[in-house]
Amino acid sequence: MRLSDYVWSRNPRGLHVSSIYQTPLEVSRYGQIHAGWAKLMAAGYEYVDDAQVLMSMGITPVVRLYLGRYGAGPFDQNLRSIMDAFIAVGVKWFEFYNEPNLGVEWPEGFDPNWQDVDNVIRPLMDNWLLWAEYTVSRGCYPGFIPLAESDTPRYAAIMWMDAFLNYLAQNHFDRFRNVLANGLYVATHPYTLNHFYQEAPGGGARPPSAQNAREGGWHFEYPYDPISQAADPGRTIYGGTPQTPYGDPVGLLAMGMMFNERAAQMFGAQVVPVLGTEGGIWPFRGGSFQQDRRYPPYDENSQAEATVAMFEWIARQAPPWFFGVTLWKEDEYYVPTTAPAIGRLAETPPIFKEVPDTEVMNPNFGGPVQPEDFGPGPIHGAPDYHMIILGPGLEPRWFFETAQSYWNLFRPIVTAHTELIDYIPNTQSLAVTVITPPDTAEALRVAIAERYPNVLFDLVLTDDIESVRFLFNDRVLLNRRFG
């Protein structure tokens, strides 16, 4: 499948419905702002007719199966019947599960943790994958699970995303690649706070009163924009600085960028579509808001300018895989008064996004390499990929607890399966850090270093757990990935 094969309006503007059962939808509001997306929450069949009307207006519906406090519950017959009703009228974009890193999405009393594989990660991924396979079998697009963009340890979106993808790589590699290749998109929730600004002539940031959507100089690339990098040099979505021990996901592109980078490393994807199915710049009324004091504040009028500018930036400057945002949410923009952003969007024609014909999957990463091209290629400078391979008896949770600062800085792929090396083509290079008890070290050395002569083999023995912790902390202090 190619990026251009996805069927949508090519208009990045979107709006999220107020709630479940708010039907018939006031579709005129979506037409008023020249929307290209409409996010619907389906607890039943109530929005099926509205979806048809929206599509007749050139607006692409995205349907989230509304589950309440469903946790990691299965895709059952009732949910399938609801989904089938939307498919029957032409809807193609769907979501299953929502922000599972928050306790409010789970049964009362359950506090989810990304380190809990058996009760959280495994059932979420196993059930989501079954739903995703059904979705692509119907010619539709399953959304990868959106996360709340937290950076606190238990709920950190970066940690959760890596836990998801590591689990899929270790347990459902081929199945997930098939979904990737046949219609997957990534649902994100990019609430940008005040992580945006417009440059002033001569440098610096314009005050809110001087911001103008019709003029250039807008920055929405947080945390890679000049203000962020000047305040905390080297900050990335993964963190990488003392101020960001659990990553920094609070940007328009952040979680979509992370998914694309990880999917390229682990599964051979090139461009996976991303849609912000909730988010945007919060439409406060009255006053001035400055959630991050490194950035200028905004008020309801500059929010309007910035929202128009954001959608135009998505169309013109964002990566080709970023398809838009559905603003959270309809009633926040219309109740108790209409936000100025509505008027600015209404009077400003949308800019449509050009989408290239790039293949979603890298054709050189199609499966295990052939004998004549066996194994990763030689390293020139730094290796293209880095894997942590855990020996018998060691689990990813143990590694994340023992070497947390190391993982925060370097973000290797973590797995217990040496066969993943077979999926690295000889046009790419690889370094492997093996962490294992002494009695299995030689067997893993033979399995990796002798089988793949171009791989950099880095061995860490676990005869003393505290020494392992110190070793990885020393590597962080020295900014040295390998021993």
C-alpha positions as CSV (number, residue, x, y, z in Angstrom):
1,M,0.0,0.0,0.0
2,R,1.2,3.5,-0.7
3,L,0.6,6.6,1.3
4,S,-1.5,8.1,-1.5
5,D,-3.8,5.0,-1.4
6,Y,-5.5,6.1,1.8
7,V,-8.9,7.6,1.0
8,W,-9.6,10.9,2.8
9,S,-10.4,14.5,2.0
10,R,-6.8,15.7,1.9
11,N,-7.9,18.5,4.1
12,P,-6.2,18.5,7.5
13,R,-8.9,20.4,9.4
14,G,-11.0,18.4,11.7
15,L,-13.4,18.6,14.7
16,H,-14.3,16.1,17.4
17,V,-18.0,15.6,18.3
18,S,-19.1,16.7,21.8
19,S,-20.1,13.3,23.1
20,I,-21.8,10.0,22.4
21,Y,-25.5,10.2,21.4
22,Q,-25.3,13.8,20.2
23,T,-27.3,13.1,17.1
24,P,-28.5,14.2,14.7
25,L,-25.1,16.0,14.5
26,E,-25.1,19.7,13.7
27,V,-23.2,19.1,10.5
28,S,-23.4,22.7,9.5
29,R,-20.8,23.4,12.2
30,Y,-18.4,21.1,10.3
31,G,-19.2,22.7,7.0
32,Q,-18.8,26.2,8.6
33,I,-15.1,25.6,9.3
34,H,-14.4,23.8,6.0
35,A,-13.6,20.6,7.9
36,G,-11.9,17.7,6.2
37,W,-12.3,15.3,9.2
38,A,-15.0,14.6,11.7
39,K,-14.3,12.4,14.7
40,L,-17.3,10.4,15.9
41,M,-17.7,8.4,19.1
42,A,-20.0,5.4,18.4
43,A,-21.5,3.7,21.5
44,G,-24.2,2.3,19.1
45,Y,-25.5,3.1,15.6
46,E,-26.5,6.7,16.4
47,Y,-23.9,8.4,14.1
48,V,-24.3,6.1,11.0
49,D,-26.7,8.5,9.2
50,D,-24.5,11.5,10.2
51,A,-21.5,9.7,8.7
52,Q,-23.3,9.5,5.4
53,V,-24.1,13.2,5.4
54,L,-20.6,14.1,6.3
55,M,-19.2,12.1,3.4
56,S,-21.6,13.7,1.0
57,M,-20.1,17.1,2.1
58,G,-16.5,15.9,1.4
59,I,-15.7,15.3,5.1
60,T,-14.0,12.1,6.2
61,P,-15.5,10.5,9.3
62,V,-13.2,8.7,11.9
63,V,-15.2,6.4,14.1
64,R,-14.0,5.5,17.6
65,L,-15.9,2.5,19.0
66,Y,-16.8,4.0,22.4
67,L,-16.1,1.4,25.1
68,G,-16.4,3.3,28.4
69,R,-14.1,1.8,31.1
70,Y,-13.4,-1.2,28.9
71,G,-9.7,-1.8,29.8
72,A,-8.4,-4.5,27.4
73,G,-11.7,-6.1,26.7
74,P,-12.2,-8.1,23.5
75,F,-13.7,-7.0,20.1
76,D,-17.0,-8.8,20.6
77,Q,-20.0,-9.4,18.3
78,N,-21.8,-6.2,19.4
79,L,-18.8,-4.0,18.6
80,R,-18.4,-5.8,15.3
81,S,-22.1,-5.2,14.4
82,I,-21.7,-1.4,15.1
83,M,-18.6,-1.3,13.0
84,D,-20.2,-3.2,10.2
85,A,-23.0,-0.6,10.0
86,F,-20.5,2.2,9.5
87,I,-18.6,0.1,6.9
88,A,-21.8,-0.5,5.0
89,V,-22.2,3.3,4.4
90,G,-18.6,3.8,3.3
91,V,-16.7,4.7,6.5
92,K,-13.1,3.5,6.4
93,W,-11.3,5.0,9.4
94,F,-11.8,3.4,12.8
95,E,-10.3,3.3,16.4
96,F,-10.4,0.7,19.1
97,Y,-9.2,1.5,22.7
98,N,-8.4,4.9,23.9
99,E,-5.6,6.3,26.2
100,P,-5.1,3.0,28.0
101,N,-2.2,4.6,30.0
102,L,-4.9,6.3,32.1
103,G,-6.8,4.6,34.9
104,V,-10.1,6.2,33.8
105,E,-10.1,3.9,30.7
106,W,-10.0,0.7,32.9
107,P,-12.4,-0.8,35.4
108,E,-12.7,1.0,38.8
109,G,-9.7,0.4,41.0
110,F,-7.3,-0.8,38.3
111,D,-4.2,1.4,37.8
112,P,-2.5,0.4,34.6
113,N,1.3,0.1,34.2
114,W,3.3,-0.3,31.0
115,Q,5.6,-2.7,32.9
116,D,2.6,-5.1,33.5
117,V,2.9,-7.3,30.5
118,D,0.5,-10.1,31.6
119,N,-2.5,-7.9,32.7
120,V,-2.0,-4.8,30.5
121,I,0.3,-5.0,27.4
122,R,-0.5,-8.6,26.3
123,P,-4.3,-8.4,26.4
124,L,-4.3,-4.9,24.8
125,M,-2.1,-5.9,22.0
126,D,-3.6,-9.4,21.4
127,N,-7.1,-8.0,21.3
128,W,-6.2,-4.9,19.3
129,L,-4.4,-7.0,16.7
130,L,-7.4,-9.3,16.2
131,W,-9.6,-6.2,15.7
132,A,-7.0,-4.6,13.3
133,E,-6.8,-7.8,11.2
134,Y,-10.6,-7.7,10.9
135,T,-10.5,-4.1,9.9
136,V,-8.0,-4.5,7.1
137,S,-9.9,-7.6,5.9
138,R,-12.8,-5.2,5.3
139,G,-10.7,-2.8,3.3
140,C,-10.6,-0.3,6.2
141,Y,-8.0,1.5,8.3
142,P,-7.3,0.5,11.9
143,G,-5.9,3.2,14.2
144,F,-3.0,2.2,16.4
145,I,-4.0,3.0,20.0
146,P,-3.7,6.7,21.0
147,L,-2.0,7.5,24.3
148,A,-2.5,10.4,26.7
149,E,0.7,12.4,26.2
150,S,2.0,12.0,29.8
151,D,5.7,12.1,30.8
152,T,5.2,10.8,34.4
153,P,6.9,7.4,35.0
154,R,3.8,5.1,35.3
155,Y,1.8,6.8,32.5
156,A,4.7,8.0,30.2
157,A,3.5,7.7,26.6
158,I,7.0,7.0,25.3
159,M,7.4,4.0,27.6
160,W,3.9,2.7,26.7
161,M,4.5,3.0,23.0
162,D,7.8,1.1,23.2
163,A,6.2,-1.6,25.4
164,F,3.5,-2.0,22.7
165,L,5.9,-2.3,19.8
166,N,8.4,-4.5,21.6
167,Y,5.6,-6.9,22.5
168,L,4.4,-7.0,18.9
169,A,7.9,-7.5,17.6
170,Q,8.5,-10.4,19.9
171,N,5.1,-12.1,19.7
172,H,3.3,-11.1,16.5
173,F,6.0,-9.8,14.1
174,D,4.6,-11.0,10.8
175,R,1.0,-10.4,11.7
176,F,1.7,-6.8,12.7
177,R,3.7,-6.2,9.6
178,N,0.8,-7.4,7.5
179,V,-1.5,-4.8,9.2
180,L,1.1,-2.1,8.7
181,A,1.3,-2.9,5.0
182,N,-2.5,-3.0,4.5
183,G,-4.0,0.1,6.0
184,L,-2.8,0.9,9.5
185,Y,-2.7,4.5,10.7
186,V,-1.5,5.9,14.0
187,A,-4.1,7.8,16.1
188,T,-2.5,10.4,18.4
189,H,-3.7,13.0,20.8
190,P,-1.5,16.0,20.2
191,Y,-2.6,18.6,22.8
192,T,0.1,21.1,22.0
193,L,-0.3,23.4,25.1
194,N,1.5,26.6,24.1
195,H,4.3,24.8,22.3
196,F,4.0,27.0,19.2
197,Y,5.0,30.5,18.2
198,Q,5.4,32.9,15.4
199,E,8.7,34.6,14.7
200,A,8.9,38.3,15.0
201,P,10.7,40.3,12.3
202,G,14.3,40.5,13.3
203,G,14.1,37.5,15.6
204,G,12.4,36.3,18.8
205,A,8.7,35.4,19.2
206,R,5.8,37.7,18.5
207,P,3.5,38.6,21.4
208,P,0.0,37.2,21.1
209,S,-1.5,40.5,19.9
210,A,0.9,40.5,16.9
211,Q,0.3,36.9,15.7
212,N,-1.2,36.6,12.2
213,A,-2.1,33.4,10.5
214,R,-1.7,35.0,7.1
215,E,2.0,35.7,7.7
216,G,4.9,33.2,7.9
217,G,7.3,32.3,10.6
218,W,5.2,29.7,12.5
219,H,6.8,26.9,14.5
220,F,4.9,23.7,15.4
221,E,7.8,21.3,15.3
222,Y,8.2,21.0,19.1
223,P,10.5,19.8,20.7
224,Y,12.9,20.5,17.8
225,D,12.1,24.2,17.4
226,P,14.7,26.9,18.3
227,I,13.0,27.9,21.6
228,S,13.0,24.3,22.9
229,Q,16.6,23.6,21.8
230,A,17.9,26.8,23.3
231,A,16.3,26.1,26.6
232,D,17.3,22.4,26.8
233,P,19.8,21.6,24.1
234,G,19.5,18.1,22.6
235,R,15.9,17.4,23.8
236,T,14.1,14.9,21.6
237,I,10.7,13.2,21.8
238,Y,12.6,10.4,23.7
239,G,14.0,12.9,26.2
240,G,17.8,12.6,26.1
241,T,18.3,15.4,28.7
242,P,18.2,15.5,32.5
243,Q,15.0,17.6,32.3
244,T,13.2,14.9,30.3
245,P,13.8,11.5,31.9
246,Y,10.6,10.0,30.5
247,G,10.6,11.6,27.1
248,D,8.7,14.7,25.9
249,P,5.6,13.7,23.9
250,V,3.7,17.0,24.1
251,G,4.0,18.3,20.6
252,L,1.9,18.3,17.4
253,L,4.1,15.6,15.7
254,A,5.8,13.9,18.6
255,M,4.0,10.6,19.1
256,G,3.5,10.1,15.3
257,M,7.2,10.7,14.8
258,M,8.1,8.2,17.4
259,F,5.9,5.6,15.9
260,N,7.3,6.2,12.4
261,E,10.9,5.9,13.7
262,R,10.2,2.8,15.7
263,A,8.2,1.1,12.9
264,A,11.1,1.8,10.5
265,Q,13.6,0.3,12.8
266,M,11.6,-2.7,14.0
267,F,9.2,-3.6,11.1
268,G,10.6,-2.0,8.0
269,A,7.9,0.7,7.5
270,Q,8.8,3.9,5.6
271,V,5.7,6.2,6.1
272,V,2.8,5.3,8.3
273,P,-0.1,7.8,8.3
274,V,-0.8,9.7,11.5
275,L,-4.0,11.5,12.5
276,G,-4.5,13.5,15.6
277,T,-7.9,12.2,16.6
278,E,-8.1,14.6,19.6
279,G,-6.0,17.6,20.2
280,G,-5.0,21.1,18.9
281,I,-4.6,24.3,20.9
282,W,-7.1,24.4,23.8
283,P,-9.8,27.1,23.1
284,F,-9.7,28.9,26.5
285,R,-12.1,31.8,26.9
286,G,-10.8,35.0,28.5
287,G,-7.4,35.6,30.1
288,S,-4.0,34.6,28.9
289,F,-2.6,31.1,29.1
290,Q,1.1,30.0,29.4
291,Q,1.4,26.4,30.4
292,D,5.1,26.3,29.5
293,R,6.8,29.5,30.5
294,R,9.6,29.0,27.9
295,Y,7.0,29.9,25.3
296,P,4.8,32.9,24.7
297,P,1.3,32.9,26.2
298,Y,-1.8,32.9,24.1
299,D,-5.3,34.2,24.4
300,E,-8.5,33.3,22.6
301,N,-7.7,35.6,19.7
302,S,-4.2,34.4,19.2
303,Q,-5.5,30.8,19.6
304,A,-7.7,31.5,16.6
305,E,-4.7,32.7,14.5
306,A,-2.5,29.8,15.6
307,T,-5.2,27.2,14.9
308,V,-5.6,28.5,11.3
309,A,-1.8,28.6,11.0
310,M,-1.4,25.1,12.4
311,F,-3.7,23.5,9.8
312,E,-1.8,25.4,7.0
313,W,1.5,24.3,8.5
314,I,0.3,20.7,8.5
315,A,-0.7,21.0,4.8
316,R,2.5,22.7,3.7
317,Q,5.4,21.8,6.1
318,A,4.5,18.8,8.2
319,P,5.9,15.4,7.2
320,P,3.8,13.7,4.4
321,W,2.6,11.1,6.9
322,F,0.8,13.7,9.1
323,F,-2.8,13.9,7.9
324,G,-4.4,16.4,10.3
325,V,-6.0,17.0,13.7
326,T,-9.6,16.8,14.9
327,L,-9.9,19.6,17.4
328,W,-11.1,18.7,20.9
329,K,-14.1,19.3,20.8
330,E,-17.3,20.6,19.3
331,D,-18.9,22.0,22.4
332,E,-15.6,23.5,23.6
333,Y,-15.6,25.7,20.5
334,Y,-19.3,26.5,20.5
335,V,-20.4,26.6,24.1
336,P,-21.2,28.9,26.0
337,T,-20.0,31.2,23.2
338,T,-18.4,30.6,19.8
339,A,-14.7,30.7,20.0
340,P,-12.9,33.2,17.7
341,A,-11.2,30.2,16.0
342,I,-14.5,29.2,14.4
343,G,-14.8,32.6,12.7
344,R,-11.2,32.6,11.5
345,L,-11.5,29.1,10.1
346,A,-14.9,29.9,8.5
347,E,-13.4,32.9,6.6
348,T,-10.2,31.1,5.6
349,P,-10.3,28.5,2.8
350,P,-8.5,25.3,3.6
351,I,-5.2,24.3,2.1
352,F,-5.2,20.7,0.8
353,K,-2.3,18.4,1.5
354,E,-0.3,16.8,-1.3
355,V,0.4,13.2,-0.5
356,P,3.3,11.4,-2.3
357,D,3.1,7.9,-3.8
358,T,5.6,6.5,-1.2
359,E,5.2,2.9,-0.3
360,V,4.2,2.4,3.3
361,M,6.7,-0.5,3.7
362,N,10.3,-0.4,2.7
363,P,10.6,-2.9,-0.2
364,N,14.1,-3.8,1.0
365,F,12.8,-4.9,4.4
366,G,10.2,-7.3,3.2
367,G,11.2,-10.3,5.3
368,P,14.1,-12.4,6.3
369,V,17.0,-11.7,4.0
370,Q,18.0,-14.1,1.2
371,P,21.1,-16.4,1.6
372,E,23.1,-14.4,-0.9
373,D,22.4,-11.2,1.1
374,F,22.5,-12.8,4.5
375,G,22.7,-10.7,7.7
376,P,23.3,-7.0,8.4
377,G,26.1,-5.2,6.5
378,P,29.3,-3.7,7.8
379,I,29.3,-0.8,10.1
380,H,30.6,2.5,8.7
381,G,30.8,5.0,11.6
382,A,27.8,4.4,13.8
383,P,25.5,1.4,13.3
384,D,22.1,2.0,11.8
385,Y,20.3,-0.1,14.4
386,H,21.0,-1.2,18.0
387,M,19.3,-4.1,19.7
388,I,19.4,-5.2,23.3
389,I,19.0,-9.0,23.3
390,L,18.1,-10.5,26.7
391,G,19.3,-13.9,27.7
392,P,17.3,-16.7,29.3
393,G,15.3,-15.7,32.4
394,L,15.5,-11.9,31.7
395,E,12.4,-9.9,30.7
396,P,12.1,-6.4,29.2
397,R,10.6,-5.2,32.5
398,W,13.8,-6.1,34.3
399,F,15.9,-4.2,31.8
400,F,13.8,-1.1,31.9
401,E,14.0,-1.1,35.7
402,T,17.8,-1.8,35.8
403,A,19.0,0.4,33.0
404,Q,16.3,3.0,32.8
405,S,18.6,6.0,32.3
406,Y,20.5,4.1,29.6
407,W,17.3,3.3,27.7
408,N,16.0,6.9,28.1
409,L,19.2,8.2,26.5
410,F,19.8,5.6,23.7
411,R,16.4,4.0,23.0
412,P,17.6,0.6,21.7
413,I,15.2,-2.1,20.4
414,V,14.7,-4.5,23.4
415,T,13.9,-8.1,22.6
416,A,14.6,-11.7,23.6
417,H,14.5,-13.0,20.0
418,T,17.7,-13.3,18.1
419,E,15.8,-14.1,14.9
420,L,14.8,-10.4,14.6
421,I,18.4,-9.9,13.3
422,D,17.3,-11.8,10.1
423,Y,15.1,-8.9,9.2
424,I,17.9,-6.4,9.0
425,P,19.0,-6.2,5.3
426,N,22.7,-6.1,4.3
427,T,22.3,-2.5,3.3
428,Q,21.9,-1.6,7.0
429,S,24.2,-2.2,10.0
430,L,23.5,-3.4,13.5
431,A,25.1,-3.5,16.9
432,V,23.8,-6.0,19.5
433,T,24.2,-5.6,23.3
434,V,23.6,-9.1,24.8
435,I,22.7,-9.2,28.5
436,T,22.8,-12.7,29.8
437,P,23.9,-14.9,32.7
438,P,27.4,-16.3,32.3
439,D,26.4,-19.9,31.6
440,T,24.6,-18.9,28.3
441,A,27.0,-16.2,27.1
442,E,29.0,-18.5,24.8
443,A,25.9,-20.0,23.2
444,L,24.6,-16.5,22.4
445,R,28.0,-15.4,21.1
446,V,28.0,-18.3,18.7
447,A,24.4,-17.6,17.7
448,I,25.1,-13.9,17.0
449,A,28.7,-13.1,16.5
450,E,29.6,-16.1,14.4
451,R,26.4,-16.2,12.5
452,Y,26.4,-12.5,11.7
453,P,30.0,-11.4,11.3
454,N,29.3,-7.8,10.6
455,V,27.3,-7.3,13.8
456,L,29.0,-5.4,16.6
457,F,28.8,-7.8,19.6
458,D,28.6,-6.1,23.0
459,L,28.4,-8.5,25.9
460,V,27.1,-7.7,29.5
461,L,27.0,-10.5,32.0
462,T,24.4,-10.6,34.8
463,D,26.3,-12.5,37.5
464,D,25.9,-9.4,39.7
465,I,22.8,-7.3,39.1
466,E,24.1,-4.3,40.9
467,S,27.2,-4.2,38.8
468,V,24.9,-4.3,35.7
469,R,23.1,-1.3,37.0
470,F,26.4,0.6,37.6
471,L,27.7,-0.4,34.2
472,F,24.8,1.1,32.3
473,N,24.8,4.2,34.5
474,D,28.5,4.7,33.7
475,R,27.7,4.4,30.0
476,V,25.1,7.2,30.4
477,L,27.6,9.4,32.2
478,L,30.2,8.9,29.5
479,N,27.6,9.1,26.7
480,R,28.9,5.8,25.5
481,R,26.4,3.3,24.0
482,F,28.7,0.3,24.0
483,G,31.4,-1.1,26.3
